[in-house]
Amino acid sequence: MTLRPIGDWGGPVVEWNYTTKAYSASQFEQPVRPATFTGGHTDSAVDLDADGLADFLELRADVHVNLAGHYTLSGYLSKGAGTTVVRFIASAYRDFDLATTDTSVVLRFRGDQILQAGVDGPWDFSLTLYYAPLAYARGNATPGPIGTILPPQPAYYPETLCGTTSTYRAADFDPTVELVRYTGRFQEVTPDRNGDGTFDALLIRAEVEVFATASFDLSGLLAAASGSPEIAKSFGQVCLQQGTQWAEFSFAGPNIPAAGIDGPYQATLSITPTARGIDPTTTYTTMAYHATDFDANSTGPAQP
């Protein structure tokens, strides 16, 4: 053991050795393994738009889940393991819930990253699976009263699986990938936070299918049913996880009576990947509203 002054100005260092009592390794808690990789894995190229170029490399790995809950999965592809030069190819990340069972986890690596690396496969991969035990941090449980001493938490160790993919050509991957697609389902919400009988916002939710977890810029334009004139705009940023979910576009209520145009309205909704990719745009016609249905004096955020 070594002691050194916090503001180390070159002063003396105190060192000593200490021998503990005798312990048996079995006296200590075994590591908790919420889930384990069982070793099986497959990989395949995914061509979403059938243009002959792969949008993603999909890696699927078998796992045995001992503890149901929320997990995160991250991974990367590389080339040159065991040599003096290791090339980075692509990386990916997502999170999801797992039930107690034998199942598989899936991670998709973007084709444009693989193409940009310009290195043909097979590639080495590394997958790491983490268990996220703090449910209350995600709003799923209520923490104890202030001053409560939390019980000791077990040490959850991440699980890692390494291996090698099949053979692929980097040139067979698409330079522009499709990360998200509208499903055609929409919802409308008109919150009235202060209960004055008028709406503080017009919130339009568009269901989307996300093909790989990524960050997106959301933008919306609300206009008269004919598409002109413009009434309100919506902007936002969001991280969408792989799978089907809702993207929300919120238009501030005061802009609508200020324009003095009754509905139905035409909403043009765009989702743009933060790090390149196809940015889908769709139009949606709302239900009929009177402009006076909306609060001209609302000052809070448009979200309910």
N, C-alpha and C positions, 0 to 999 in steps of 0.2 A: 504494500500500500504506500502511496506517495502523497504527501501534503505539499502544496505550493501556494504562496500568497496569491490572493485574487488579482491584485495589481502587481503582476510579476515584474519586478524591477531587477531581477538577477540575484535576489537574496538567497539565503540558504534553503535547501530542500530537505525535509525530514522524511525518512523512509524507514519502514520496519516490516517484518514478516510475522504472520500469525497463522497458526494451525488450528482448524476447527475441531470439534469433537467428532467422533466416528458416527457416520450415518450410513444407512442402507438406502440405495437408490429407490427401493420399493416403498420407502416411507413418504415419498413425495408424490403429489398428484400427477396422474398421467395427463398428457396433453389432450385437450378436447378437440376432436376432429368432426366438425358439423357435417362435412361432406368429403368424400374421397373420390379421386379419379380411379376408375377401374382398369384403365389402360387402353380400352378400345377407342379408336378414333377414325374418322373418315373425312375426306375433303372433296370438294367439287366446285367447278366454275358455274356461276349463276348468270344467265343472260336474260334480264328482265324484259327487254324490249325486242328480243329476237332479231337483233341486227347483226348477229354473227360474232359480236365482241362481248366478252364477259364483263358484267358490271361489278361482280364481287367474287372473291374466293371465300367459300363458306366452309368453316371448319367445325365439325361436330365431334364431341367427346362424351364418352359414357361416364356417368357418375353414380355413386351410391350416396343418398342423402340420409344422414342420421338425425338431423335436426332441421325441422321445417322453419322457414323464415326467409329473410331478404338477403340476397347475395349479389356480389358484383363480379364480373368476369372481364379480365383484360388479357391482352396478348399481343405478340408482335411476330413478324416474319423477318428472318435474316438469312444471309448466305455467307459461308466461309468459316463455320465453326471449326475450331482446331487449327486454324491458320493464323497468320499474323495480321490479316486484314479481314474484318467482318463487316459486311454491307448490310445496312438497314433497308428493309423492303417496304414494310407497312405495319401499322398498328391499329388496334381497335379496342373498344370498351363498351360495355352495356351492364345494366342491372335488371334483376327480375326476382320473383318469388319462387321458391322450390318447396314442394311437399316431400314428406318422408317416403321415399320410394327409390327404385332404380329407374333412372331416366338418362337423358342426354342434354347437354348444353350446347348452344350454337353461337358462334361468333363469326361475323362477316368482315372481311378486309376489303377496302375499297380498291376497285380495279384501276382507277387513275393513279393511285399511289404506286401500285405494282408496275404499271406502264412507265411511270416517271423514273422509277429505280432502274429500269432497263436491264435487269438481271433475270435470266431464265431460271426456272425451277429444275429440280426440286429445291424447296426452301426449308430451312429449319424453323420450327415454331416453338413458342413457349406460351402456355396458357396458365394464368393464375386465378384461382377462385377464392374469393373472400366472403366470409360470413359477417353480416352487419347486425349485431345483437341489440343495438340501442334503438328499440322500437319507438320510444317516446320522442327521439330526435326527429322522427319522420311524422310525428303527429298521430301515431296509432295508439299511444298509451299516455296516461297522465303521470308525471313525475310525483314523487312524494312531497310532503310539506317541507318548507325551508327549514334547514337544520337537521333534516333526517340523514342519518349515516347510511349510505348505500352498502348493501352486503358485498363481500368480495366477488368480483367477476372472474369466471374462468378465463384462461388464456386461450383464445381461439387462433389457431395457426392457419395461415393460408395454405392451400394445396396447389401444387405446380405440376403440370404435365408438359414434357418436352418430346419432340419427335420430328419427323420429316414428312413433308407433303409429297404428293404425286408430282410427276413432271409436267410443267406448263411452260409456255412461251410468254414472255412479258408482252410481246406485241399482240397477243390475242385478247388483251384486256382493253376496255373502253376508256378513252381519255375523258369522257364526260358521263358521269354515272347518275342514275336516277335514285335519289335518296328517299323521296317521299312522293305520294300520289293521293289525290282526292278520291274518296270512295263514292261521293255523290249524296251523302247524307248531311243534313244541316239541322241546327237548332237555333231558336231565338230566345233571348232572355231580356227582360226589361226591368231592371232593379229600381226600386223606389226606397232609398235608404232612409229618408226622413219622413216617410209616410204622409207626404202632402198631396198624394193623388196624381202626381206627374212623375214621369220616368227620368231617372238620372243618366241613363245610357241605353244604347241599343247594342246588346252583346250578341254577336253571331258566332256560333260554334260550327266548325267544319270538321267532319270526321276524315282522318287521313290514315293511310297505311305507310308506316315508316320502315324502310328496308334495312337501315343501319343507323344506330344511335349517332346523333349529330346535333350541332347547334344551328338554329335557323333565325333569320330575320323575318318577322311577319309584317305585312303592310296591307292596308285595306282602303278602298275608296268608296264612299257612299254617295250615290247620286240619285237624281230623279229616275223614274222607271225607264225613261228614254235613254238614260246614260248621261244626260246633261240637264242642268248644271250640277257642279259638285256641291255636296252638302257638308260632308265631314270626312276626316281621314283618321286612320288608326295605324299605330306603329308599336312594335314590341319585339323582344328577343326571348327565345325559349330554347331549352334543350329537350328534344323529343326522343324518347326511347324506342328501340325497335319494337314493332308491333302496331296494332290498331288503337288509335286514341283520338282525342279532340284537340284541335287548334282553335284558340279563341281570338277574335277580333272585336275590339271594343270601340264604339263610336260615342263620343261625349254628347250627352243630351242637349246642352245649351246650343250646340251648333245647328240642331234641327229646327227649333222654332225661329232661330235667327235667319235661317234660309226661307222660312215661311212656305215650305213645300210639303204637301201631304203625300203619304205613301199610297201604294207600295213603293219601296225603294230598290234600286239595283246596287248590289254590293260586288265590287271587284276585289278578290282576295288573292294575295300572292304570298308564297313561302319561298324564301331564298336561302339556300345553304350558306352558312358563314364561310366555309372553306370550299368554295366552288361546287359546281354540280348543276343539274337541271333544276330550274325554279318554276314549278307549276303555278299556273294562274287559272282561276275559275270565276264565274259570275253566278250570283244568287239573287233571286228576287224575294224580298221580304213580304210579310203580311201587310195589310193596309193599316196605316196609322194616320192620325191627324198630327200636324206639326205641333199643335198645342198640347198634345199628349205628353210632351217632354218638358222637363224642368228647365226653364230659361236661366235659372240662377244657381244651378248646381256647381259647386266648386271642388268637390272631392274627386277621387279617381273614378274612372269610368267603370272599373270592375265592381261587381256586386260585393 
